[in-house]
Amino acid sequence: MHEQPHKGLLNREEAIRHAIQVYGPQLDVLADMVNYGSNLVPRAYHSSAKGAAEAVVIGVLLKQIVAMLDAVEVLVRQGISYAGLLQARAAFEASLYVDWILSADAENRANHYLVANLRGERKWAKRAMPGTPEKKDFDARFQPLGSNLSVTSPDIETDAKNHLAEVDRLLGQPHFNRIDVAFEQHRRASRRKHEPTWHALLGKQSIRQIAEEVGRAPEYEIFYSRGSDVTHAGLYKDHIKFVRGGFRLKPIRHLSDSHGLLLSVMGLAIRTFRRVIHTYRSGEAPAFCKKYAEDWRHAFVSVQRVQYNI
């Protein structure tokens, strides 16, 4: 027999009605931004030099932002603003990377991003290959759970070896090899098993430092930190309110965070779209400004706040 939701905690129908009633115009604009972004990705790449910087900035980071905008629109339309903060955090981080890569030394920074990814793939491939230090370490980590989570089969091992060969081939290219060597030297010098972040070798040890360099520290403090609260279950007040004699539970679906959430994702979409257009399709800038003024601006500047009496 299927469970029925506790209506006091989870009223899907009411949450959806409330979301459309309060934020219908903003959600429609957000969906239009997603549509616009889906067209900007191939359009910008077609106009670019198609190097590593363009692959990362357009093919990965811009596409990541569009995907997160899409997720936020779907979630808020269902009355789920709290979980949408996770997608906003991811979109903000990608937006910072776009600004930072394009601000200077773009090809080299993009190559560091790619090498860090490839090194991660190499580590996972070795975890599927019996006899490797990575495999032994991986098995040891799961041993306390008392179950065999490490599955080995001839097919998996063969796939891992083939993938490792491809990763090693890519990392063996001169423009990647020197960065791969630098990553390995950094990892060994730090005497830590985990890999350094892709931007650590470029002098940035944290997202905060990148935000400061590109002039977006205030956004980091407000929006990224709020997303981190959700990611790490950091605030009790997101879920309960203390009252005399105990506490009250807040509903699972609500719109309390929608004001900041929508402002942040719509704002970073406009900013990043503009940055990509300026870099790769500068002649399109007037049309983008017209699009913003006629289709997006009113909804963007009129986001309402929602308060609950709980």
C-alpha positions as CSV (number, residue, x, y, z in Angstrom):
1,M,0.0,0.0,0.0
2,H,1.4,3.4,-1.0
3,E,2.1,6.0,1.7
4,Q,0.1,9.2,1.7
5,P,2.0,12.4,2.5
6,H,1.6,14.2,5.8
7,K,-0.3,17.2,4.5
8,G,1.2,19.4,7.2
9,L,4.7,18.7,6.0
10,L,4.2,17.9,2.3
11,N,1.3,19.4,0.4
12,R,2.3,19.2,-3.2
13,E,-0.8,20.6,-4.8
14,E,-0.9,23.7,-2.6
15,A,2.9,24.3,-3.1
16,I,2.5,24.2,-6.9
17,R,-0.5,26.5,-6.9
18,H,1.3,28.9,-4.6
19,A,4.4,28.9,-6.8
20,I,2.5,29.7,-10.0
21,Q,0.4,32.3,-8.3
22,V,3.4,34.3,-6.9
23,Y,6.2,33.6,-9.3
24,G,4.5,32.7,-12.6
25,P,6.1,35.6,-14.6
26,Q,9.6,34.9,-13.2
27,L,9.3,31.2,-13.9
28,D,8.2,31.9,-17.5
29,V,11.2,34.2,-17.9
30,L,13.5,31.7,-16.3
31,A,12.3,29.1,-18.8
32,D,12.9,31.6,-21.6
33,M,16.5,32.1,-20.3
34,V,17.1,28.4,-20.4
35,N,15.8,28.3,-24.0
36,Y,18.1,31.2,-24.9
37,G,21.1,29.6,-23.2
38,S,20.5,26.3,-25.0
39,N,20.8,28.2,-28.3
40,L,23.7,30.3,-27.1
41,V,25.9,27.3,-26.4
42,P,26.2,26.0,-30.0
43,R,26.1,29.5,-31.4
44,A,29.0,30.8,-29.3
45,Y,31.1,27.7,-29.9
46,H,30.6,27.9,-33.7
47,S,32.0,31.5,-33.6
48,S,34.9,30.6,-31.3
49,A,38.5,29.4,-31.9
50,K,37.3,25.9,-30.7
51,G,40.3,25.5,-28.4
52,A,40.5,24.2,-24.8
53,A,39.2,27.5,-23.4
54,E,36.1,27.3,-25.6
55,A,35.5,23.7,-24.8
56,V,35.5,24.4,-21.1
57,V,33.9,27.8,-21.0
58,I,31.2,27.1,-23.5
59,G,30.8,23.3,-23.7
60,V,31.1,22.7,-20.0
61,L,30.6,25.7,-17.8
62,L,28.0,27.7,-19.9
63,K,26.1,24.4,-20.5
64,Q,26.3,23.7,-16.7
65,I,24.8,27.0,-15.9
66,V,21.9,26.5,-18.4
67,A,21.3,23.0,-16.9
68,M,21.1,24.5,-13.4
69,L,18.8,27.2,-14.5
70,D,16.6,24.6,-16.0
71,A,16.6,22.6,-12.7
72,V,15.7,25.7,-10.6
73,E,12.8,26.6,-12.9
74,V,11.4,23.0,-12.5
75,L,11.9,23.0,-8.8
76,V,10.4,26.4,-8.0
77,R,7.5,25.7,-10.3
78,Q,6.8,22.7,-8.0
79,G,7.0,24.9,-5.0
80,I,10.5,23.7,-4.0
81,S,12.8,26.6,-3.5
82,Y,15.0,25.2,-0.7
83,A,16.5,22.4,-2.8
84,G,16.9,24.9,-5.7
85,L,19.6,26.6,-3.7
86,L,21.9,23.6,-4.5
87,Q,21.5,24.3,-8.2
88,A,22.0,28.0,-7.7
89,R,25.3,27.3,-5.8
90,A,26.5,25.0,-8.7
91,A,25.5,27.7,-11.3
92,F,27.3,30.4,-9.4
93,E,30.5,28.4,-9.1
94,A,30.4,27.7,-12.9
95,S,29.8,31.4,-13.5
96,L,32.8,32.3,-11.4
97,Y,34.9,29.9,-13.4
98,V,33.7,31.5,-16.7
99,D,34.7,35.0,-15.5
100,W,38.1,33.8,-14.1
101,I,39.1,31.8,-17.1
102,L,38.2,34.5,-19.5
103,S,39.9,37.2,-17.5
104,A,43.4,36.1,-18.3
105,D,45.5,33.1,-19.5
106,A,42.3,31.4,-20.7
107,E,43.9,28.5,-22.6
108,N,46.2,27.5,-19.7
109,R,43.5,27.8,-17.1
110,A,41.2,25.6,-19.2
111,N,43.9,23.1,-19.7
112,H,44.4,22.8,-15.9
113,Y,40.6,22.2,-15.5
114,L,40.8,19.4,-18.1
115,V,43.9,17.8,-16.6
116,A,42.3,17.8,-13.2
117,N,39.3,16.0,-14.7
118,L,41.4,13.5,-16.5
119,R,43.5,12.7,-13.4
120,G,40.2,12.0,-11.6
121,E,39.2,9.6,-14.4
122,R,42.6,7.9,-14.2
123,K,42.2,7.3,-10.5
124,W,38.7,5.8,-10.9
125,A,40.0,3.5,-13.7
126,K,42.8,2.2,-11.5
127,R,40.3,1.6,-8.7
128,A,38.7,-1.1,-11.0
129,M,42.0,-2.8,-11.7
130,P,43.1,-5.5,-9.2
131,G,46.6,-5.1,-7.8
132,T,46.8,-1.3,-8.1
133,P,47.4,0.8,-5.0
134,E,44.2,2.7,-5.9
135,K,42.2,-0.5,-5.9
136,K,43.7,-1.6,-2.6
137,D,43.0,1.7,-1.0
138,F,39.4,1.8,-2.4
139,D,38.7,-1.7,-1.0
140,A,40.1,-0.8,2.4
141,R,37.8,2.2,2.7
142,F,34.7,0.1,2.2
143,Q,35.8,-2.9,4.3
144,P,34.3,-1.5,7.6
145,L,30.8,-1.5,6.0
146,G,30.8,-5.3,6.0
147,S,29.6,-5.6,2.4
148,N,31.2,-6.2,-0.9
149,L,30.7,-2.9,-2.6
150,S,33.8,-3.4,-4.7
151,V,32.7,-5.4,-7.7
152,T,35.3,-6.9,-10.0
153,S,34.7,-8.7,-13.3
154,P,36.7,-9.4,-16.5
155,D,34.5,-6.9,-18.4
156,I,34.9,-4.1,-15.8
157,E,38.7,-4.7,-15.6
158,T,39.0,-4.6,-19.4
159,D,36.9,-1.4,-19.7
160,A,39.0,0.1,-17.0
161,K,42.3,-0.7,-18.8
162,N,41.0,0.6,-22.1
163,H,39.8,3.8,-20.4
164,L,43.1,4.2,-18.6
165,A,45.0,3.8,-21.9
166,E,42.9,6.6,-23.4
167,V,43.3,8.9,-20.4
168,D,47.1,8.3,-20.4
169,R,47.2,9.0,-24.1
170,L,45.5,12.4,-23.6
171,L,47.6,13.3,-20.6
172,G,50.7,12.4,-22.6
173,Q,50.1,15.3,-25.0
174,P,52.7,18.0,-24.4
175,H,50.3,20.7,-23.4
176,F,48.7,18.4,-20.8
177,N,51.8,16.4,-19.7
178,R,53.6,19.4,-18.1
179,I,50.4,20.2,-16.1
180,D,49.9,16.6,-15.1
181,V,53.5,16.4,-13.9
182,A,53.0,19.7,-11.9
183,F,49.8,18.2,-10.3
184,E,51.7,15.1,-9.3
185,Q,54.6,17.1,-7.8
186,H,52.1,19.2,-5.9
187,R,50.2,16.2,-4.6
188,R,53.4,14.5,-3.4
189,A,54.8,17.7,-1.8
190,S,51.6,18.1,0.2
191,R,51.9,14.5,1.4
192,R,48.1,14.1,1.0
193,K,46.3,11.4,-0.9
194,H,43.6,13.6,-2.3
195,E,44.1,15.6,-5.5
196,P,44.6,19.3,-5.5
197,T,41.7,21.4,-6.9
198,W,42.2,22.4,-10.6
199,H,42.8,26.0,-9.7
200,A,45.2,25.3,-6.8
201,L,48.3,25.2,-9.1
202,L,47.2,28.5,-10.5
203,G,47.4,30.3,-7.2
204,K,43.8,30.0,-6.1
205,Q,43.2,27.8,-3.1
206,S,39.5,28.4,-2.8
207,I,36.3,29.5,-4.6
208,R,36.3,32.6,-2.3
209,Q,39.7,33.7,-3.7
210,I,38.4,33.4,-7.3
211,A,35.3,35.4,-6.4
212,E,37.4,38.1,-4.9
213,E,39.7,38.3,-8.0
214,V,36.7,38.7,-10.4
215,G,35.0,41.2,-8.2
216,R,32.1,39.0,-7.0
217,A,32.9,38.6,-3.3
218,P,29.5,40.0,-2.2
219,E,27.7,37.4,-4.3
220,Y,29.9,34.7,-2.8
221,E,29.0,35.8,0.7
222,I,25.3,36.0,0.1
223,F,24.4,33.4,-2.5
224,Y,27.2,30.8,-2.5
225,S,27.2,30.7,1.3
226,R,23.5,30.2,1.4
227,G,23.8,27.2,-1.0
228,S,26.6,25.8,1.2
229,D,24.2,25.9,4.2
230,V,21.8,23.7,2.3
231,T,24.6,21.4,1.0
232,H,26.0,20.8,4.4
233,A,22.7,20.8,6.4
234,G,24.1,23.8,8.3
235,L,21.1,25.6,9.6
236,Y,18.5,24.2,12.0
237,K,16.2,27.2,11.2
238,D,15.7,25.9,7.7
239,H,13.7,23.0,9.2
240,I,12.4,23.9,12.6
241,K,11.3,26.9,14.7
242,F,11.7,26.7,18.4
243,V,8.6,27.7,20.4
244,R,7.6,27.4,24.0
245,G,7.6,23.7,25.0
246,G,9.4,22.4,21.8
247,F,9.6,23.3,18.1
248,R,7.5,23.4,15.0
249,L,8.4,21.7,11.7
250,K,8.6,23.8,8.6
251,P,7.0,22.4,5.4
252,I,9.2,20.4,3.0
253,R,7.9,22.4,0.0
254,H,7.9,26.2,0.4
255,L,8.8,29.4,-1.3
256,S,10.7,31.1,1.5
257,D,14.0,31.1,-0.4
258,S,12.5,32.0,-3.8
259,H,13.2,35.7,-3.7
260,G,17.0,35.3,-3.3
261,L,17.1,32.2,-5.4
262,L,15.4,33.7,-8.4
263,L,17.4,37.0,-8.2
264,S,20.6,35.1,-8.0
265,V,20.1,32.7,-10.8
266,M,18.5,35.2,-13.1
267,G,21.2,37.7,-12.4
268,L,24.1,35.3,-13.0
269,A,22.4,34.1,-16.2
270,I,22.3,37.6,-17.5
271,R,25.8,38.3,-16.4
272,T,27.3,35.1,-17.9
273,F,25.3,35.3,-21.1
274,R,26.6,38.9,-21.6
275,R,30.2,37.8,-20.9
276,V,30.0,35.0,-23.4
277,I,28.4,37.2,-26.0
278,H,31.0,39.9,-25.5
279,T,33.8,37.4,-25.9
280,Y,32.6,35.3,-28.8
281,R,29.7,37.1,-30.5
282,S,30.2,40.8,-29.8
283,G,28.0,41.8,-32.7
284,E,25.1,40.2,-30.9
285,A,25.3,42.5,-27.9
286,P,22.7,45.0,-29.0
287,A,20.2,42.2,-29.7
288,F,20.9,40.7,-26.2
289,C,20.3,44.1,-24.5
290,K,17.0,44.5,-26.4
291,K,16.0,40.9,-25.4
292,Y,16.7,41.7,-21.7
293,A,14.9,45.1,-21.8
294,E,11.8,43.8,-23.6
295,D,11.4,40.2,-22.3
296,W,13.3,39.8,-19.0
297,R,13.8,43.0,-17.1
298,H,10.3,43.5,-15.7
299,A,10.2,40.0,-14.1
300,F,13.7,40.3,-12.9
301,V,13.2,43.6,-11.0
302,S,9.8,42.6,-9.6
303,V,10.6,39.4,-7.7
304,Q,8.4,39.2,-4.6
305,R,9.1,37.9,-1.1
306,V,7.1,35.2,0.5
307,Q,6.8,34.9,4.3
308,Y,5.1,32.1,6.3
309,N,3.6,32.3,9.7
310,I,5.0,29.1,11.2
